[in-house]
Amino acid sequence: MAIGEIAIRVSGQGLQEFTSQVADWVSRLNVGEGLCTLFIQHTSASLLIQENADPSARRDLEQWFNRLVPEDDRLYTHTIEGPDDMPAHIKVALTATSLSIPVQNGRLMLGTWQGIYLWEHRHHHGERRVILHI
């Protein structure tokens, strides 16, 4: 069993791949088999496994979600932190704050076109923290 942490710099809304950082961490542990769990410590960013080959898939997903959950909706009451705050919380509720990926022979068992993404839902610039556990 091991616990680690990855800090991911973000520069606004969007999907940011960090598959290689997780794969490197798993590789350094020399674990034969197990389950790698990722957990994000934030309420306005989420985790996602998504296609990592064609960037248009990510753009389409981001645009669809922004249309589904628009900013500046008059029904929002949680607005003190800005127009992107409540939409970010809704997007997190529709996605995930944790992922589980099997590990075999010291490697993540992701499919050929799968990548691990942090999905920043705010116009936030800074760092997000993801906890890893095997």
C-alpha positions as CSV (number, residue, x, y, z in Angstrom):
1,M,0.0,0.0,0.0
2,A,1.2,3.5,-0.9
3,I,-0.2,7.0,-0.9
4,G,1.1,9.9,-3.0
5,E,0.2,13.3,-4.2
6,I,0.4,15.1,-7.5
7,A,0.2,18.8,-7.9
8,I,-1.2,19.9,-11.3
9,R,-0.9,23.5,-12.5
10,V,-4.0,24.8,-14.2
11,S,-4.5,28.0,-16.2
12,G,-8.3,28.1,-16.6
13,Q,-11.1,25.9,-17.6
14,G,-10.5,22.7,-19.5
15,L,-9.1,19.2,-19.5
16,Q,-5.5,18.7,-18.6
17,E,-4.0,15.3,-19.1
18,F,-1.7,13.9,-16.4
19,T,-1.6,10.2,-17.3
20,S,2.2,10.1,-17.5
21,Q,2.6,11.5,-13.9
22,V,0.3,8.8,-12.5
23,A,2.0,6.1,-14.6
24,D,5.5,7.2,-13.4
25,W,4.3,7.1,-9.8
26,V,2.9,3.6,-10.2
27,S,6.1,2.5,-12.0
28,R,8.3,3.7,-9.2
29,L,6.4,1.6,-6.6
30,N,7.2,-1.7,-8.3
31,V,3.7,-3.0,-7.6
32,G,2.8,-6.2,-9.4
33,E,-0.9,-6.0,-9.2
34,G,-3.3,-3.7,-7.4
35,L,-5.8,-0.9,-7.8
36,C,-4.7,2.7,-8.3
37,T,-7.3,5.2,-6.8
38,L,-7.1,8.9,-7.6
39,F,-9.0,11.5,-5.6
40,I,-9.1,15.2,-6.2
41,Q,-9.2,17.5,-3.1
42,H,-11.4,20.2,-4.7
43,T,-15.1,20.9,-5.2
44,S,-14.7,22.8,-8.5
45,A,-12.5,20.4,-10.5
46,S,-13.0,16.8,-11.3
47,L,-11.3,13.7,-12.7
48,L,-12.0,12.0,-16.0
49,I,-10.8,9.2,-18.2
50,Q,-11.2,10.3,-21.8
51,E,-9.8,9.9,-25.3
52,N,-6.2,11.2,-25.5
53,A,-5.7,10.9,-29.3
54,D,-7.9,13.5,-30.9
55,P,-8.1,16.9,-29.1
56,S,-11.5,17.6,-30.8
57,A,-13.1,15.0,-28.5
58,R,-12.0,17.1,-25.5
59,R,-13.1,20.4,-27.1
60,D,-16.5,19.0,-28.0
61,L,-17.0,17.6,-24.4
62,E,-15.9,21.0,-22.8
63,Q,-18.2,23.0,-25.2
64,W,-21.2,20.6,-24.5
65,F,-20.8,20.9,-20.8
66,N,-20.5,24.7,-20.9
67,R,-23.8,24.7,-22.9
68,L,-25.4,22.3,-20.5
69,V,-24.3,24.3,-17.4
70,P,-24.0,27.9,-18.4
71,E,-22.5,30.7,-16.3
72,D,-24.7,33.6,-15.1
73,D,-27.9,31.5,-14.7
74,R,-30.4,33.7,-12.7
75,L,-31.4,30.6,-10.7
76,Y,-28.0,30.3,-9.0
77,T,-27.9,31.7,-5.4
78,H,-24.3,30.6,-4.7
79,T,-22.6,33.4,-6.6
80,I,-20.4,35.2,-4.1
81,E,-17.2,33.7,-5.6
82,G,-18.1,34.6,-9.2
83,P,-20.2,33.5,-12.2
84,D,-18.1,30.3,-12.8
85,D,-18.4,29.0,-9.2
86,M,-21.8,27.4,-9.1
87,P,-21.5,26.0,-12.6
88,A,-18.2,24.4,-11.5
89,H,-19.9,22.7,-8.6
90,I,-22.7,21.4,-10.8
91,K,-20.1,20.0,-13.3
92,V,-18.3,18.2,-10.5
93,A,-21.6,16.7,-9.4
94,L,-22.1,15.4,-13.0
95,T,-18.6,14.0,-13.3
96,A,-16.3,12.4,-10.7
97,T,-13.9,13.3,-7.8
98,S,-12.3,9.8,-7.8
99,L,-11.2,7.2,-10.3
100,S,-10.0,3.6,-9.9
101,I,-7.6,2.0,-12.4
102,P,-6.4,-1.6,-12.2
103,V,-2.6,-2.1,-12.1
104,Q,-1.0,-5.2,-13.6
105,N,2.7,-5.9,-14.0
106,G,3.4,-2.5,-12.5
107,R,1.4,-0.6,-15.2
108,L,-1.9,1.1,-15.4
109,M,-4.4,-1.0,-17.4
110,L,-5.7,1.9,-19.4
111,G,-7.0,1.3,-22.9
112,T,-5.0,2.4,-26.0
113,W,-6.7,5.7,-26.3
114,Q,-7.5,6.4,-22.7
115,G,-5.9,9.2,-20.7
116,I,-6.3,10.5,-17.2
117,Y,-7.5,14.1,-17.0
118,L,-8.1,16.8,-14.4
119,W,-11.0,18.8,-15.6
120,E,-10.8,22.4,-14.3
121,H,-14.3,23.9,-14.2
122,R,-13.4,27.4,-13.1
123,H,-11.4,30.2,-14.7
124,H,-9.0,29.4,-11.8
125,H,-5.2,29.7,-12.2
126,G,-3.0,27.8,-9.8
127,E,-2.6,24.4,-8.5
128,R,-4.9,21.4,-7.9
129,R,-4.0,18.4,-5.8
130,V,-4.7,14.8,-6.6
131,I,-4.2,12.1,-4.0
132,L,-3.1,8.7,-5.3
133,H,-3.4,5.4,-3.5
134,I,-2.5,1.8,-4.3
